[in-house]
């Protein structure tokens, strides 16, 4: 016995006709997958290659220059040669070797101070969900810090602590707190009124658990992008403080300190500032490209 075929009519039929033959599968993976795809873009590839090259040179500095950065010679302020590709400084030290060790110093400073500033700033920005009074107090503190330019704030901190790596670390950490804190605060205000957050609170989920499980993952994107942007700012904070003589203590090299000393001999030995300046530019360019790539990945959600 033949069963008659049923035909669809009305809106159901229109939906069936309009539906594609093959349904598109939803994109799998979370934040890690999205940011991994950012490194497949031209900007991401360029940033990854450039950063990998600079980090490799900095890590292998003892292998590339086993004599160290303070090895002196009789010939001072000599031009580029086969033995010294960028020449020697006023004490006969190899400028290229000191530039490599200066890159090592700058990377150790940036890659430790910026993550610490990001974590502390995020915690300060999200503290308002646990206590409104605490959130208001932290925002007033961040506003006070934001009122000081980064270089002026760094000078004040260095004058209180003393010049050196530690004072630069503290200056970068404090200078980055307002940016991370305000971003976290804005994300908190946007997320705490969402339905899933309110539903979790109605079901009796504690505030700390709601903060960690629901709010924090949704404010991660802008904070990570801000971290890469602030790395560029941290580079110029170190360079600016070192140029005015408040950076790394000699004879320890840093890119900013080398620019400070090399400016005195720029007319007689241009390579003195050319090497550190070029490395500083490449470092800033790498972090700028990285921030652009991560920003594109964040806005692709």
N, C-alpha and C positions, 0 to 999 in steps of 0.2 A: 504494500500500500504506500503510495507516494504521499509524503508530508508536504503540504504547500509551504513555499518559502515566504517568510514574512518580510515585508518591505518597511524601511524606516521612513517616517514622515515627520515633518515639523522641524523644530530646532535640533533634534537628535540627528536627523539626516544631514542638516547643514553642517553640524559639527563633525560628522563622520567624513563628509566630503572635504572639509577644510583641514582635517588632521593630516599630517604628513605620514608617508608610508613607513618611515623609520624614525622612531622617537630618539631624540638626542639624549644621551646619557648624561647625568649630572657630573660635574667635575669633582673628582675625588681628591681628598687631601685637604689639609688645613693651611695654617699660616706658613709652615715650613715649606710646603710644596709651592705655594705662591711665590715666596721669596727665592726659592731655588730656581724658579722659572725666570726671575729677574736677571739672573746671571747668564741667561741665554740670549738676552738682548745685546745689541752692539755696545751700549753704555755699560752694561753689566760685565760683559766680557773684557772690555778695555780696562774697567776699574779693577777687576779681579787679576788680570795679568800684571797691571802696573803695581798694585799693592803686593802681589806675590813676589815680584821682582825686588821691590824695595825692602820688604820684610826679609827676604832671603839674603840680600846684601848686608842688612843690619845684623842678622843672626850669625852670619859667617864672617863677621868683621875680624875676630881673632885668627881665623884661618887665612883671610885675604891679607891681613897686615899683622903678622905674628910679632913684630917688633913693638907694637903698641902705638898709641897716639901721641906720646910725649917723647919720642925718640928724637933727639936734637943732633944737628950737624953744624959744621963750620959755615957752610954757604947759606946765607940768609937772604930772603927776598929775591930768590932766583926765579927766572921764568920757567915755563914748561920745558921738560926734557924727557928723555927716555926713562930716566930713573925716577923723576917726579913729574907726573903728567900734568899736574896743575901748579907746579912750582913749590917753593918752600916759603914759610912764613918768616916773621921777624926773628924767630929763634932757630931757624933752620929745620923746622918740622915739616913733614910732607902734608900739604894742604888736602890732597885727595884722601889720605888716610884719616885725617882729622874730620873730614866731611863724612866719611863712612861711620866713624864712631859718633859724630854729631847726630846723624840720622838714627843711630841706635838709641841715643839718649832721648831724642824727640819721640820716637815710637814708644819707648817704654813709658814715657810720661803720658802720652795721649791715650794709649790703649789701657791704661790703668785708671787715670783720673776721670775720663769720660764715662765709663761704665759705672763707677762709684757715684758720680754725680747723677746719672740716669736713675739708679736705684733709689738714692736718697730723695731726689726730687719727685719721683713717682709716689713714693710712700708719703711724702708731705702733701702732695696733691690729693691723694685718696683718703687721707686721714679724716676729712670732713664727713665721710660716710659713717665713721664710728662715733664721732662726736662733733656736733655743730660748733661748739666753742673751740675745740681744737682746730677744726678746719678754718675758722675765721682767724685764729691767732697765726696759723701757718701762712695764710694768704697775706696777712699784714707783714709778716717777716719777709716773704718773697717780694712783696712790693718795695720794701726798703732796700733789699739787695738789688732789685731791678733799677732803682734810682741812681745807682753808681755805674758809670761806664766800666767796661771790663778792664781796661788798662789802669784806670784810677783805682779800682778795687784791688787789682793785683799789686799795685805799688803800695797800697796801705797794708796789705797782708805781708808783703815781703819786708816792709819796714818794721813790722811788729815781730815777725818770726826770724828774719834774716835771709839773705840770698842763698839759693841752693835748690836742689831738686824737690825737697819737701815743701818749701814755700810755693813753688810753682804748682805742685800737685794740689795743695790746698786752695790756691787762687783759682785754678781751673774748676775744681769741684764746686766751690761756692758760686763762681760766675755762671755755672750751668744750672743751678738749682731753680731759678725762676722759670726758665723755659720749659723744663720737664714738669715742674709743679703745676704751672698754669695749664699745660696740655692735659695732664692727668685730671685736674680739677674740672676742666671743660668736658672731658669725656665722662666723668662721674655725673655731672649735672644732666648730661644728655641721656645716660643709661639708667639712672636710678628711677625714672618714671616709666620705663618700658614695661610692657605687660608681663614678660617672663620674670623680671625682678620683683614686681609687685606680687606675682603669683607665688614666688619662692618665699617671700616674707609672710604671705597669708598662710602658707603651709607650715610655718614655724621654723624655717631655716634661719640659722643665726646670721647676724650681720657679717662677721668675718668670713664665713663660708660663702655667702652671696657675693662678697667683694672679690674673693679669690676665684670663684667658679664662674661667675656671670659678668662682672663688671671689668675686671682686669684684662681678660682676653679681648674685650672689645675696645680697649684703649691702647692696645699694644702697637698697632700700626703707626699712628702718628708719633709715638714716643720713639720707636726705632728709627724712623726717618729723621726725627729731631736729633737723635744721637749721632748719625752720620754727618748732619749739617754742623753740629756743634764741634765735631772733630776738626773741621776746617777753622772754626773760630778759635779752638784751643791751640792750633798751630800758630796763629797770629798773636795770641796772648803770650805764648812762650817767646816768640820772636820779638815782640814789642818790648817785653820786660828785659830780655837779654840785650836788646839794642841800647836801652838806656842804662845798662850796667847792673841790672837787678836780677839777672838770670842765674845760670849755672856758674858755680865758682871755678875759676881757672886753677889748674890747667885742664880740667875736664871740658871736653868740647861739646857744643851744641850748635845747631845751625844758626840760631839768632845771635849767639855770642860771637861766632865767626864773622857774621855780617857786621857786627858792631866794630870789631877790630879791623876787619878788612876794608871798611869805609875810609880809614886813614891812609891806606896805600892803594886806593882804587886807581889813581892816576899813574902810578909806577908799576903796579901788578894787578891788572883787572881780573885775572883768574882767581885772585883771593876771594872775591865776592861772587864770581861767576859760578863756581862749583856749589857752594852752599845755597846760593840763590836759586839755582836750577833745581837742586834736589828739593828745596822747600816748595817750589812751584809745582813739581811733579807730585809731591805728597798732597798738596792742597787739591790738585786736579783729580787725583785718584779718589779722594773722599767726596769730592763734588760729583763726579760721575756715579759713584756708589749711591749717594743720596738721591740722585735723579732716578736711578734704576729701581731703588726700593720704593720711591714715591709712586712710580708707575705701577709697581706691583701692588701697592696698598690701595690705589684708586681703582684697581681692576676687580675689586671684590664684587 
